[in-house]
Amino acid sequence: MNPSKLRSLRPTIGAIACFGGAAFFGTWYRRSFADRSTASRTFDPDYFSQFTLESKQPVSSTSAIFTLRQHIPGKDEADKLQAFNERFWRTLWSVQIKQPQLQIGRDYTPLPPLLDDDGSTNHSNSIKLRLYVRAYNPGEMSSYIHRLPIAGKLDLRGPHNELAVDGDIEEVVFLAGGTGIAPAMQMAYALSQYPNARMSILWACRQREDCAGGEGSVVPPSKSWKDRLSGSKQIPVAISAGPKSPIVEELEGLQKRWNDGSDSAGGRLRIQYFVDEEGTFINYKEVMTLAKPSAPASPSSRGKKVLFVSGPDGFINYWAGPKVWRDGQEQQGRLGGVLARLNLRDWTVWKL
Ligand SMILES: Cc1cc2nc3c(=O)[nH]c(=O)nc-3n(C[C@H](O)[C@H](O)[C@H](O)COP(=O)(O)OP(=O)(O)OC[C@H]3O[C@@H](n4cnc5c(N)ncnc54)[C@H](O)[C@@H]3O)c2cc1C
């Protein structure tokens, strides 16, 4: 199939309009990697190249981390690709996977390298990618990926949707629903290199199994919807021992990465977990507390403050209103949902 035909199935982030009055991110640089001087089609946004499924690590009954690898013949070429790949981790990015029988494409967000990993590859002649994928039933692509045997092949292309993460970002609040945690992890990884940055992740899971062992959750003593939404009677608790979700372990690894580089690191990366089946939900008061408007002209508040919303459509719609399709491309649309009713002032909202 013509690659451009498949491309139309995904939004082109380069054309997304910034809203809320502030074009705060200097650059979308979809083409910033164009200086790559390799003939290889690995990491070419326009062409698919083949990766092999190396391992599948279950996270919950419906989700798993898939490790993909592509061997690169020739050390020089592999080194070039590796350097190229390292630049991605200063951005938010995704790849598109093709389902060969149905000729459909879907986007997935690579997880950042693990703390003890040596970047995104641990062989000098290969590139490694890890994806956190939930299987939907019916779900054409996600069930195809989950059915793939070890050593099976996947065609993917990218990077897509790059968003530069630079030192101008002072504070991030990230509302993540389900697998929407993957871009939050990319952001945490990229932002950790800036000593003045702070980030709070609020991760909403449908079931505890996805975020088993995650501390800093809340339990509601009251079953009333009013209390749940206002959060007025929720009490922070530490979730007791038991096997930890691999994603929780990776989030804790990211916290360590932040802590290593800074004196005051204790609270620079905060993570809270919310679980539908336990009746705990992210509430607007929590968000307002984290996304406090700063005093006007305060010298300490010159950096960008960004509130990201990432997850299934329903989650994004509830918090920030729907993204819109215009001229064949997905765009941010106006700010709606709960966040439109809060006085966020100098915060910019970004839907992923
Ligand atoms: C930029 C970007 C990055 C993404 N990154 C990831 C990622 O890292 N991991 C990941 O698992 N997914 C990710 N997604 C979602 C992914 O692209 C697919 O949409 C998802 O895997 C479902 O595709 P499918 O073909 O299996 O389902 P489809 O065949 O398209 O849909 C089947 C059914 O599942 C429902 N469904 C589809 N997606 C969802 C959802 N998210 N929540 C609830 N119901 C749903 C549909 O409404 C439909 O009823 C990302 C999407 C985008 C746009």
Ligand as a Chemical Component Dictionary entry (heavy atoms), coordinates in Angstrom:
data_LIG
# 
_chem_comp.id                   LIG 
_chem_comp.type                 NON-POLYMER 
_chem_comp.pdbx_formal_charge   0 
_chem_comp.three_letter_code    LIG 
# 
loop_
_chem_comp_atom.comp_id 
_chem_comp_atom.atom_id 
_chem_comp_atom.alt_atom_id 
_chem_comp_atom.type_symbol 
_chem_comp_atom.charge 
_chem_comp_atom.model_Cartn_x 
_chem_comp_atom.model_Cartn_y 
_chem_comp_atom.model_Cartn_z 
_chem_comp_atom.pdbx_ordinal 
LIG C1  C1  C 0 -0.168  9.387  19.276 1  
LIG C2  C2  C 0 -0.795  8.117  19.825 2  
LIG C3  C3  C 0 -0.049  7.300  20.661 3  
LIG C4  C4  C 0 -0.619  6.121  21.180 4  
LIG N1  N1  N 0 0.132   5.346  22.015 5  
LIG C5  C5  C 0 -0.408  4.180  22.501 6  
LIG C6  C6  C 0 0.366   3.333  23.370 7  
LIG O1  O1  O 0 1.534   3.619  23.703 8  
LIG N2  N2  N 0 -0.217  2.192  23.827 9  
LIG C7  C7  C 0 -1.518  1.826  23.468 10 
LIG O2  O2  O 0 -1.983  0.753  23.908 11 
LIG N3  N3  N 0 -2.249  2.615  22.656 12 
LIG C8  C8  C 0 -1.725  3.759  22.147 13 
LIG N4  N4  N 0 -2.471  4.536  21.299 14 
LIG C9  C9  C 0 -3.776  4.023  20.845 15 
LIG C10 C10 C 0 -3.547  3.085  19.647 16 
LIG O3  O3  O 0 -3.075  3.851  18.533 17 
LIG C11 C11 C 0 -4.810  2.364  19.185 18 
LIG O4  O4  O 0 -5.834  3.304  19.021 19 
LIG C12 C12 C 0 -5.269  1.285  20.151 20 
LIG O5  O5  O 0 -4.255  0.293  20.287 21 
LIG C13 C13 C 0 -6.544  0.607  19.623 22 
LIG O6  O6  O 0 -6.321  0.187  18.315 23 
LIG P1  P1  P 0 -7.038  -1.129 17.748 24 
LIG O7  O7  O 0 -6.768  -1.189 16.279 25 
LIG O8  O8  O 0 -6.671  -2.315 18.560 26 
LIG O9  O9  O 0 -8.582  -0.836 18.061 27 
LIG P2  P2  P 0 -9.706  -0.444 17.011 28 
LIG O10 O10 O 0 -9.916  -1.602 16.086 29 
LIG O11 O11 O 0 -9.368  0.869  16.398 30 
LIG O12 O12 O 0 -10.936 -0.256 17.980 31 
LIG C14 C14 C 0 -11.618 -1.368 18.509 32 
LIG C15 C15 C 0 -12.483 -0.994 19.670 33 
LIG O13 O13 O 0 -11.678 -0.621 20.799 34 
LIG C16 C16 C 0 -12.078 0.673  21.240 35 
LIG N5  N5  N 0 -10.900 1.419  21.640 36 
LIG C17 C17 C 0 -9.839  1.717  20.870 37 
LIG N6  N6  N 0 -8.935  2.410  21.576 38 
LIG C18 C18 C 0 -9.460  2.546  22.826 39 
LIG C19 C19 C 0 -9.007  3.166  24.015 40 
LIG N7  N7  N 0 -7.807  3.786  24.070 41 
LIG N8  N8  N 0 -9.798  3.107  25.107 42 
LIG C20 C20 C 0 -10.978 2.473  25.083 43 
LIG N9  N9  N 0 -11.465 1.869  23.973 44 
LIG C21 C21 C 0 -10.711 1.908  22.869 45 
LIG C22 C22 C 0 -12.736 1.321  20.051 46 
LIG O14 O14 O 0 -13.669 2.298  20.442 47 
LIG C23 C23 C 0 -13.392 0.154  19.373 48 
LIG O15 O15 O 0 -14.636 -0.143 19.930 49 
LIG C24 C24 C 0 -1.939  5.734  20.819 50 
LIG C25 C25 C 0 -2.675  6.568  19.963 51 
LIG C26 C26 C 0 -2.118  7.734  19.486 52 
LIG C27 C27 C 0 -2.948  8.595  18.569 53 
# 
loop_
_chem_comp_bond.comp_id 
_chem_comp_bond.atom_id_1 
_chem_comp_bond.atom_id_2 
_chem_comp_bond.value_order 
_chem_comp_bond.pdbx_ordinal 
LIG C1  C2  SING 1  
LIG C2  C3  SING 2  
LIG C2  C26 DOUB 3  
LIG C3  C4  DOUB 4  
LIG C4  N1  SING 5  
LIG C4  C24 SING 6  
LIG N1  C5  DOUB 7  
LIG C5  C6  SING 8  
LIG C5  C8  SING 9  
LIG C6  O1  DOUB 10 
LIG C6  N2  SING 11 
LIG N2  C7  SING 12 
LIG C7  O2  DOUB 13 
LIG C7  N3  SING 14 
LIG N3  C8  DOUB 15 
LIG C8  N4  SING 16 
LIG N4  C9  SING 17 
LIG N4  C24 SING 18 
LIG C9  C10 SING 19 
LIG C10 O3  SING 20 
LIG C10 C11 SING 21 
LIG C11 O4  SING 22 
LIG C11 C12 SING 23 
LIG C12 O5  SING 24 
LIG C12 C13 SING 25 
LIG C13 O6  SING 26 
LIG O6  P1  SING 27 
LIG P1  O7  DOUB 28 
LIG P1  O8  SING 29 
LIG P1  O9  SING 30 
LIG O9  P2  SING 31 
LIG P2  O10 DOUB 32 
LIG P2  O11 SING 33 
LIG P2  O12 SING 34 
LIG O12 C14 SING 35 
LIG C14 C15 SING 36 
LIG C15 O13 SING 37 
LIG C15 C23 SING 38 
LIG O13 C16 SING 39 
LIG C16 N5  SING 40 
LIG C16 C22 SING 41 
LIG N5  C17 SING 42 
LIG N5  C21 SING 43 
LIG C17 N6  DOUB 44 
LIG N6  C18 SING 45 
LIG C18 C19 SING 46 
LIG C18 C21 DOUB 47 
LIG C19 N7  SING 48 
LIG C19 N8  DOUB 49 
LIG N8  C20 SING 50 
LIG C20 N9  DOUB 51 
LIG N9  C21 SING 52 
LIG C22 O14 SING 53 
LIG C22 C23 SING 54 
LIG C23 O15 SING 55 
LIG C24 C25 DOUB 56 
LIG C25 C26 SING 57 
LIG C26 C27 SING 58 
# 
